[in-house]
Structure formats: C-alpha cells, structure tokens
Amino acid sequence: MRSRAQVHFGVFFQGVNHTTIWSDPASGSQIDFETFRRMITTAERGLFDAFFLGEGLRLREQDGKILDLDIAGRPDAIAQLSALAGITEHIGLVATQNTTYNEPGDLARRLAGLDILSDGRAGWNAVTTDNAWTGENFRRGGFLDHELRYERAGQFIRTARAIWDSWADDTNAPRHVDVSTSQFDISLDATLPRSPQGHPVIFQAGDSPTGRDFAAANADVIFSGHGTHFDDALAFANDIRARLLAAGRPADDIKILPGTQIVLAEKASEVEDKRRWVLDGQYTGQTALSLVGQVWGRDLSDLDPDGPLPADDPVPAPISVTRGAARDGKDPIAIAKDWRALAEAKNLSLREVVIETSARSGFVGTPGQVADELARWVRAGATDGFNISPYIVPGGLDEIVDWLVPELQERGAYRTEYTSTTLRGHLGLREPLTRRQNTETDGSAAG
C-alpha cells in the first residue's frame, strides 16, 4: 500500500475512434487549433502531467473507402505540440511517433527540438507498425517483418539516446555518433544540446509479453488497456515490476498509466442516465452496423441498426486489416450465436446488442465516488494514474477538472500545484537510463 501516493493524469487526444461522441452539437473540430488550445489549457488548469497526441500515417479505410470518421488535415504531432508549447507553461507534451517509418537521426533531432522549445516538457510515445497497408505510404513499403518490429524499435530508441547523450552538459560541441546495427547504419553529429530534463520521456503501450519486456528494457512510462478492472490492473502492474527487476531496474522505475474514460454526474440519481447518454452517443447506428459488419465479414449498411441482427450467418473468412478487429481471433459463427441468444432473451435490436456486448472502459459515478476509486487504485499499487480519453472533444475535460480534481485534492490524492518544470519531474521519474551514475535499486525517485 502507498498511503500517500497521488494520482497522475494525462489526456489523450487520439482523433479516430468511435468512443468519441461525434454527433453531439458540442463536439468540436478535430483539425482547428482552437480545439487543441482549449483541451490543453483545460488540462493544465487541472494540473495534468501531460497532453498526448495520437498519430495516423494513413487514412483508414473500410471496404475500400475512406472511413467516414477518419480525419484529414491534422498537423504532425511534433509540429502541433511545438505550437502548444508556446501557450502553456507546465504540462508535458507527448508525441506519438512511429519507429518503423521514421529514422532515428531525424526523429531524435525533432524530439530534442520540442524538448528544448518547451524547456524540458517533451515526451515520445514510441509505437511500432508492421503492416504493408500503412507501408504503402512510404518509399520502402511494408518491408518490416512482424517479428522484427520490436527489434527495430529497441535499436531505434538506443540510437536516439546515443544521439541525445552525445552532447554533454559541460561542452559546447557533441561527440560524433556512429551506430551500426541490423536496422541502422548511422554516422552523425548532433545539432541540438540537451534540454533541462536530459531526454524526452519515453512512453510505450505494448501489452503482449514481448511488448512488456520491451517496456521494461526501454520505457519510462507504460500505457495499458487495464483501466477498468482493478484485479487486472494490479496483476499487470505486478508483472511489469517483476520484469523491471529482471531487467536490472528498480521495481518502481516505470510509471503505469492505463487508458480510461471517466463519466461523471453531479448526483447519484443522475449517474445511470449519464452513462446511457454517453453509450448512445458512442454507438450510433452507423457505428453499430460497422462493428457487426466486422463480425459478419461484409457491408451491412443496408440494414436498419434499430432492427434485428442479420438473418444469415457470418462469413468465416479473413477480414482486411482496413476493416478493424472486432472478431479478435474469435469464431464469428460462435459470436453470432451468442449475440442472437442475447437479443432474443432481452428483446434487443442490432444496435442494442452492440451496446450490451461492447467492452466497457473506465469509471462512472459521482465525482466523490470516482475520486475514492481512483485513489484506491493508485494507493494499492494497481497504477500510478490514468491517461484519459474524453468522451467528447474539446469539452470532455471540463467536468473532470471542475468536479473530480477538487475531490481528489480534498483526499490528498492529487497535487495542488505544479512543483516541477519538466515532464520527468511531474512524473517523479529518475534520470534517463543512460545518464545514471549507478544502478541503485533502493526505490528512490527523482522529484
């Protein structure tokens, strides 16, 4: 138990997903700078640790057509965050950047630039991609074998760190960097010095055994999908701590921030109505038909989403990567059987079946109820905080900042002011791995 531990918050502006309510009049532009400005200034007013931007290297498709909910026109994350650095003072700025379709010499320089411009507030959410569908937008195409994606990512991060470390604190010139690996052959002189936090903070989101080992070897912060069920979150956290020890790092050397959604109602009597309103907005008729179509293996746009499930059986054939992954490796015939039984037992329409069977994520309740639960998770060691995906953009953070944060502060479970100027400091992280003077494992963390 960590009786004095405090909750860390990040906000994830991910862009493309059906869990964002798009149809409500309060839903704002996914492109205009004003949306980003409002979200990040609200998060900073709420003393959040970081603001995260997702990345899309290709517009998504469905049945050969651009997905209606995908977005064209969003700037590159580093460019957007550089602009946001100028209108904020404290909050961290985390860019999702791909290790498959970037090169370490170039990306290390751009991330260092963001880190210097923001006085040490930059973070890098390092992600991998192996599919040729995305690769078609790049010169070398889908050249990377699936099993090599983490090998390349590990080499990429080590190379980036070598570049950042090449400019010592007490010199005005860098050491030359030569790197030769199976993925890279690099010879360069860094053009930017270190920022106040040393390196950009490295985030990673792998949940497979390989992904967890990769995080234990490389990351400062790990995301996870374990932001709904306490026991799952605690098991994940304990597994990461064991892997850290096996990698020769202190057990608390990574901050764990599962993704989650928070739905608040001022009164207990209003909670269920608010929960249902959010679900109805997330699972529109179009979304329901798309998700059921992924199971049935065909376009179902001719059906009425408020009518019954398809009368025919699904097609048990592979689905293109552009159509999503609703089956998740499961037998579509078995899924259809279960769904039909549920629809008959509860007299549910197609859309109601989707709502009933879709995985729930996050916390629903009054501000006091949710504050109690978040504090319990953090103080029990199940997580260090949460990376919040608002259910509506840009106003989805207002209730969290205005209602939830004060409740957490009353419990001593949330900061009342920023006490650091860097992202590494906000999170209480140690020095970057390659800059430590020793390999202490006493559990102490830098402030």
C-alpha positions in Angstrom: 0.0 0.0 0.0 1.2 3.5 -0.8 -1.0 5.6 1.6 0.4 9.0 0.4 0.5 8.3 -3.3 -1.1 10.8 -5.6 -3.0 10.3 -8.9 -1.3 11.3 -12.1 -3.4 12.4 -15.1 -2.7 12.6 -18.8 -5.2 13.4 -21.5 -5.1 11.5 -24.9 -6.4 13.4 -27.9 -6.4 10.4 -30.2 -8.6 11.5 -33.1 -10.1 8.4 -34.7 -12.3 6.2 -32.6 -16.0 5.6 -32.1 -15.8 6.1 -28.4 -15.6 9.9 -29.0 -19.1 11.3 -29.4 -19.1 12.9 -32.9 -22.8 13.7 -33.5 -23.5 16.0 -30.5 -23.6 19.7 -31.2 -20.9 20.2 -28.5 -18.5 18.1 -30.5 -15.8 20.3 -31.9 -13.4 20.2 -34.8 -10.6 17.7 -34.9 -8.5 20.0 -37.0 -8.8 23.6 -35.8 -6.1 24.8 -33.5 -8.8 26.2 -31.1 -9.8 22.6 -30.2 -6.3 21.7 -29.2 -5.8 25.0 -27.4 -8.9 24.5 -25.3 -8.1 20.9 -24.4 -4.5 21.6 -23.3 -5.3 24.7 -21.4 -8.1 22.9 -19.5 -5.7 20.1 -18.7 -3.1 22.5 -17.5 -5.6 24.3 -15.4 -6.4 20.8 -13.9 -2.6 20.3 -13.2 -2.4 17.3 -15.5 1.0 15.8 -16.1 0.8 15.5 -19.9 -1.2 16.1 -23.1 -0.8 13.2 -25.7 -1.4 13.3 -29.4 -2.0 10.2 -31.4 -0.6 9.6 -34.9 -2.1 8.4 -38.1 0.2 7.6 -41.0 -2.6 6.7 -43.4 -6.3 7.5 -43.5 -8.2 4.4 -42.5 -10.5 2.6 -45.0 -13.5 0.3 -44.8 -14.5 -1.7 -47.8 -12.1 0.2 -50.0 -13.5 3.6 -49.0 -12.1 6.2 -46.6 -13.7 5.7 -43.2 -16.2 8.5 -42.5 -14.8 9.2 -39.1 -11.2 9.4 -40.1 -9.5 12.8 -40.2 -7.5 14.6 -42.9 -5.9 17.9 -42.0 -4.4 17.3 -38.6 -0.8 18.5 -38.4 2.1 16.3 -37.4 2.1 15.8 -33.7 5.5 17.4 -33.1 4.5 20.4 -35.1 1.2 20.8 -33.2 2.9 20.3 -29.8 5.5 22.9 -30.7 2.8 25.4 -31.2 1.1 24.4 -28.0 4.3 24.7 -26.1 4.1 28.5 -26.7 0.8 28.9 -24.9 1.4 26.6 -21.9 4.0 26.7 -19.1 3.9 23.4 -17.2 2.1 20.5 -18.9 4.0 17.8 -20.7 3.8 17.4 -24.5 3.8 13.8 -25.7 4.1 13.0 -29.4 3.2 9.5 -30.8 5.9 8.7 -33.3 6.5 5.5 -35.2 9.7 3.6 -35.1 9.0 1.7 -38.3 8.5 4.6 -40.7 10.9 7.2 -39.2 14.7 7.3 -39.0 16.4 7.9 -35.6 18.7 10.7 -36.7 15.9 12.8 -37.9 13.3 11.9 -35.2 15.8 12.3 -32.4 16.5 15.8 -33.6 12.8 16.8 -33.9 12.0 15.4 -30.5 15.0 17.2 -29.0 13.8 20.4 -30.6 10.4 20.0 -29.0 12.1 19.3 -25.7 14.2 22.5 -25.9 11.4 24.7 -27.1 9.2 23.6 -24.1 12.1 23.8 -21.5 12.0 20.1 -20.9 8.4 19.0 -21.3 8.6 16.7 -24.3 7.7 13.0 -24.3 7.8 10.3 -27.0 5.1 7.6 -27.3 7.2 5.1 -29.3 4.9 2.9 -31.4 5.6 0.1 -33.9 3.9 -0.8 -37.2 4.5 -3.8 -39.4 1.6 -3.9 -41.8 2.1 -3.3 -45.5 -1.2 -1.3 -45.7 0.4 1.6 -43.8 3.7 0.9 -45.5 2.3 1.7 -48.9 2.6 5.4 -48.0 6.3 5.1 -47.6 9.2 4.5 -50.0 10.2 1.1 -48.7 6.6 -0.1 -48.3 5.6 -2.8 -45.9 9.2 -4.0 -45.6 9.3 -5.0 -41.9 8.5 -8.5 -40.8 6.2 -8.7 -37.8 8.8 -10.3 -35.6 11.3 -7.5 -36.3 9.1 -4.6 -35.2 10.4 -4.6 -31.6 13.9 -5.4 -32.6 13.9 -2.3 -34.8 12.2 -0.2 -32.1 14.8 -1.2 -29.5 17.6 -0.3 -31.8 15.8 3.0 -32.7 15.5 4.1 -29.0 19.0 3.1 -28.2 20.3 5.1 -31.2 18.1 8.1 -30.2 19.5 8.0 -26.7 23.1 7.9 -28.0 22.4 11.0 -30.1 20.9 12.8 -27.1 23.8 11.7 -24.9 26.4 12.8 -27.4 26.1 16.5 -26.3 27.5 16.5 -22.7 26.2 19.1 -20.2 29.6 20.8 -19.9 30.6 21.2 -23.5 29.5 23.3 -26.5 30.0 20.5 -29.1 28.8 17.0 -29.4 30.7 13.7 -29.7 30.4 12.0 -33.1 27.9 9.2 -33.1 28.5 6.0 -35.1 25.8 3.3 -34.9 25.8 0.1 -37.0 23.0 -2.4 -36.3 20.8 -4.8 -38.3 18.4 -1.9 -38.9 20.6 1.2 -39.0 23.9 2.5 -40.2 24.4 6.0 -38.9 27.3 8.4 -38.6 26.4 12.0 -37.5 27.0 14.9 -35.2 24.0 16.0 -33.1 22.9 19.6 -33.8 21.0 20.3 -30.6 22.1 20.3 -26.9 20.2 18.6 -24.1 17.1 20.0 -22.6 16.6 20.6 -18.8 15.2 17.1 -18.4 18.1 15.4 -20.2 16.0 13.2 -22.6 12.4 13.3 -23.7 10.3 10.9 -21.6 9.7 7.6 -23.4 6.2 6.1 -23.3 5.3 2.7 -24.6 2.0 0.8 -24.9 2.8 -2.9 -25.7 0.7 -5.4 -23.7 2.0 -8.7 -25.2 4.8 -10.5 -23.3 7.2 -9.1 -25.9 5.8 -5.6 -25.5 6.1 -5.8 -21.7 9.7 -6.9 -21.9 10.4 -4.1 -24.4 8.9 -1.6 -22.0 10.9 -3.0 -19.1 14.1 -2.5 -21.1 13.4 0.9 -22.6 10.4 2.9 -21.3 9.9 5.5 -18.6 6.1 5.2 -18.7 3.8 2.4 -19.9 0.2 2.7 -21.1 -2.1 -0.3 -20.8 -5.6 -1.4 -21.5 -6.2 -2.3 -17.9 -8.1 0.8 -16.8 -11.4 -0.8 -15.9 -11.0 -3.8 -13.7 -8.9 -3.4 -10.5 -7.6 -7.0 -10.3 -6.5 -7.0 -13.9 -4.7 -3.7 -13.4 -2.9 -4.9 -10.3 -1.8 -8.1 -12.0 -0.5 -6.1 -14.9 1.4 -3.7 -12.6 2.9 -6.6 -10.6 4.0 -8.2 -13.8 5.7 -5.1 -15.0 7.5 -4.7 -11.7 8.8 -8.2 -11.9 10.0 -7.6 -15.5 11.8 -4.4 -14.4 13.7 -6.3 -11.7 14.6 -9.0 -14.2 15.9 -6.2 -16.5 18.1 -4.8 -13.7 16.0 -1.8 -12.9 14.2 -0.7 -9.7 10.7 -2.1 -9.4 9.1 1.4 -9.5 11.2 2.6 -12.4 8.2 2.8 -14.8 5.1 4.8 -14.2 2.0 2.9 -15.2 -0.9 4.9 -16.8 -3.7 2.8 -18.2 -6.0 4.4 -20.7 -9.5 5.1 -19.3 -12.7 7.0 -19.7 -14.4 8.9 -16.9 -18.1 9.8 -16.9 -19.4 12.0 -14.1 -22.8 13.0 -12.9 -23.3 15.5 -10.1 -25.9 13.4 -8.2 -26.1 9.6 -7.7 -29.6 9.7 -9.1 -28.2 11.0 -12.4 -25.4 8.5 -12.9 -27.3 5.9 -14.9 -28.9 8.4 -17.3 -25.5 10.0 -17.9 -23.9 6.6 -18.6 -26.7 5.7 -21.1 -26.4 9.1 -22.8 -22.7 8.5 -23.4 -23.2 5.0 -24.7 -26.0 6.1 -27.1 -23.7 8.8 -28.5 -20.7 6.5 -28.9 -22.6 3.6 -30.5 -24.5 5.3 -33.3 -26.4 3.3 -35.9 -23.6 3.7 -38.3 -21.0 2.5 -35.8 -23.2 -0.4 -34.8 -23.5 -1.6 -38.4 -19.8 -1.2 -38.9 -18.9 -3.3 -35.8 -21.5 -6.0 -36.6 -20.2 -6.0 -40.2 -16.7 -6.8 -38.9 -18.1 -10.0 -37.3 -20.3 -10.9 -40.3 -17.5 -10.2 -42.8 -19.5 -7.9 -45.1 -21.0 -4.5 -45.5 -24.3 -4.2 -43.6 -25.1 -0.6 -44.3 -28.4 -1.6 -46.0 -29.7 -2.9 -42.6 -31.7 -0.9 -40.0 -29.5 -0.6 -36.9 -32.6 -0.5 -34.8 -33.9 -3.7 -36.4 -32.7 -7.3 -35.8 -29.3 -8.9 -36.3 -28.7 -10.3 -39.8 -30.6 -13.4 -40.6 -27.8 -15.1 -42.4 -24.6 -16.4 -40.7 -21.3 -14.7 -40.8 -18.6 -15.4 -43.4 -15.8 -17.1 -41.6 -13.1 -15.6 -43.8 -10.1 -13.4 -43.0 -11.0 -9.7 -42.8 -8.8 -7.0 -44.3 -6.8 -5.0 -41.8 -8.7 -1.9 -43.0 -11.9 -3.2 -41.5 -10.8 -3.4 -37.9 -10.6 -6.3 -35.5 -13.9 -6.8 -33.8 -13.6 -10.6 -34.0 -10.3 -10.5 -32.1 -9.4 -14.0 -33.2 -12.8 -15.5 -32.2 -15.1 -17.7 -34.2 -17.6 -15.4 -36.0 -20.2 -18.1 -36.0 -19.9 -18.5 -32.2 -20.2 -14.8 -31.7 -23.3 -14.6 -33.9 -24.9 -17.5 -31.9 -24.2 -15.7 -28.6 -25.5 -12.4 -29.9 -28.7 -13.9 -31.2 -29.4 -15.7 -27.9 -28.8 -12.4 -26.1 -31.1 -10.4 -28.5 -33.9 -13.0 -28.1 -33.6 -13.1 -24.3 -33.7 -9.4 -23.8 -35.5 -8.3 -27.0 -32.6 -6.2 -28.2 -32.1 -4.6 -31.6 -28.8 -4.8 -33.5 -27.5 -1.6 -32.0 -28.6 -2.6 -28.5 -26.7 -5.8 -28.8 -23.6 -3.9 -29.7 -24.0 -1.6 -26.7 -24.7 -4.6 -24.4 -21.7 -6.6 -25.6 -19.1 -3.9 -26.2 -16.3 -3.8 -23.7 -16.7 -1.2 -21.0 -13.8 1.1 -20.2 -13.3 3.4 -17.3 -15.2 4.8 -14.3 -18.8 6.1 -14.0 -20.2 7.8 -10.9 -20.4 11.0 -8.9 -17.1 13.0 -8.5 -16.8 11.7 -4.9 -17.4 8.1 -5.9 -14.9 8.2 -8.8 -12.3 10.0 -6.7 -12.5 7.3 -4.0 -12.0 4.6 -6.6 -9.1 6.3 -8.4 -7.3 7.0 -5.1 -7.8 3.3 -4.1 -6.2 2.1 -7.4 -3.1 4.3 -7.0 -2.6 3.7 -3.3 -3.0 0.0 -3.7 -0.3 0.0 -6.4 -2.5 -1.1 -9.3 -1.5 2.0 -11.2 0.3 5.4 -10.9 -2.5 7.3 -12.6 -4.7 7.4 -15.7 -4.5 8.5 -19.3 -8.0 9.9 -20.0 -9.7 9.7 -23.4 -12.6 12.2 -23.1 -15.9 11.0 -24.5 -16.4 14.4 -26.2 -13.9 16.9 -27.6 -13.0 19.5 -26.6 -15.3 20.0 -23.6 -15.0 16.5 -22.1 -12.3 17.5 -19.6 -14.2 20.3 -18.0 -16.2 18.1 -15.6 -13.0 16.2 -14.6 -11.1 19.4 -13.9 -14.0 21.2 -12.2 -15.6 18.3 -10.3 -13.2 15.4 -9.9 -9.8 17.1 -9.3 -11.1 19.1 -6.3 -12.4 15.8 -4.8 -9.0 14.2 -5.3 -7.3 17.2 -3.7 -9.5 17.0 -0.7 -8.4 13.4 -0.2 -4.7 14.4 -0.5 -4.6 12.2 -3.7 -3.8 15.0 -6.2 -1.3 17.8 -6.4 -2.5 21.3 -5.6 0.2 23.0 -7.8 2.9 22.1 -10.1 6.2 21.5 -8.2 8.4 20.9 -11.2 9.1 22.5 -14.6 9.7 19.3 -16.6 7.6 16.3 -17.6 10.2 14.0 -16.0 9.8 16.0 -12.7 5.9 15.9 -12.9 6.0 12.1 -13.0 8.7 11.7 -10.4 11.0 9.8 -12.7 14.7 9.2 -12.3 17.4 10.4 -14.6 17.3 8.9 -18.1 18.6 5.3 -18.1 21.8 6.1 -19.9 22.7 9.0 -17.7 22.5 7.4 -14.3 25.7 7.4 -12.2 24.9 4.0 -10.7 22.2 1.2 -10.8 20.7 1.8 -7.4 17.6 -0.3 -6.7 16.5 1.3 -3.4 13.2 2.6 -4.8 14.0 6.3 -4.5 12.8 8.5 -7.4 13.8 11.9 -8.6 11.5 14.7 -7.7 
